[in-house]
Amino acid sequence: MNIFRRIARNLIVFFFIIILILFIVFLLPTNRLLRKIYVAKSNYKIDKYPENSYFLFMDYEGSIDNTPIYRAVHNIAYEEIPNYYNKLKELTDDELIKYYRFHNYRIYKILGINSADDFVKFAKSVQALHSEKLVLERYIINDNITLEKKDGFFRVVLLIKYEKNDFIGLILKIPEEKIGFLKTPVSIDANVSEDNLKYIETIDEHEVYENDVGKSQE
């Protein structure tokens, strides 16, 4: 009996150590990032705000402050997408689903994605990019598109361009009510229609027009 008790005790200790290791490896870094996003005086620095940032709060009537929202959007464009690009670019659909199942805690907490199907859609938009290293060129809130509030979320379209790549689009979902420090203040949805990307053509045509006018006046 003593031998069985010793074995049982060792197994309990072993599983406790495994759980502790998983907590340290997966949960602490995620929660640390969330704290940096939310805490007003944290050392999270924003290199560049998204263009048309005003549109985030022009119609937003929720209770979340603008600072954590800006930080979350900045983190998505500067950190999350390049990191996921490096991790996911060679994975098949089945491998993407396995990746999601293993990392679903962080994916939900930082990206707000809570299903394998939605994660695969996001991964596909990331896999469409191509570069040795993704360097952010522009990120823009599409102020030409107004989306309906849905399920308690204010929604806008974010357009992101990395060097030597076309724009990709994401829907940003910002909750009307505060959610504490337990989850990102900005969830993403990669189910973006072609209509949401029309703003890019307008920008390009405007820039071409301005350049032509400038040349004609020289």
Residue, then its C-alpha position, 0 to 999 in steps of 0.5 A: m500500500n505504501i508503494f501505491r501511495r508513493i506512486a499516487r503522490n508522485l503522479i499528483v506532484f508531476f501533474f501539478i508541475i506540468i500545470l504550473i509549467l503550462f501556466i508560466v509558459f502560456l498564461l503569464p505572458t498573455n496576461r502581462l501583455l493585457r496589463k500593458i495594454y490596459v494600464a494607463k501608465s504602462n510602458y507600452k509605446i505606440d510608434k504610430y497611430p492608425e490613420n483616421s483614428y478619430f473614426l474609432f470614437m466618432d460614433y463609439e458610445g461605449s465605456i472603454d477608454n481610447t488608450p487601451i483601444y489604440r494600444a490593442v490596434h497597434n499591437i495587432a498591426y505591429e506585433e500579432i500579424p507579423n508573429y502569426y505570419n511567421k508561425l502560420k505561413e506554411l501550415t495546412d488547414d488541418e494544421l491551423i486547426k490543431y494550432y488553434r486548439f493548442h493555443n486557443y487561450r491566447i488567441y481568444k485573449i489577445l485577438g478575441i477569436n473564439s472558434a477554429d473557423d474564424f481563426v482559419k479565416f484570419a490565418k488565410s488572410v495572413q498567409a496571403l502576405h509574402s515577405e521575409k519580414l513584415v514591415l508595417e507601411r500603413y494602417i488605416i481606419n476605413d472611415n468610408i464604411t459604417l458597420e452596424k453595431k452587433d451583439g454589443f460590439f461597435r465595429v469598424v474596418l481596419l486596413i493594413k499594408y505591409e511593405k511589398n504587399d497589398f492591403i488586408g482588411l480586418i473588422l475591429k469589434i469593440p465592446e460597449e461595456k468594459i470587460g476588465f483586464l481579462k480579454t483584449p478590448v479589440s476583437i478581430d474578424a477576418n470576414v471582410s467583404e470586397d466592398n470594405l476595401k474600396y477605400i484603398e482605390t479612392i486613396d490611390e486615385h486621389e494620390v495620383y490626381e494630386n501628383d498629376v496636378g502638382k506636375s502640371q503646375e511645375 
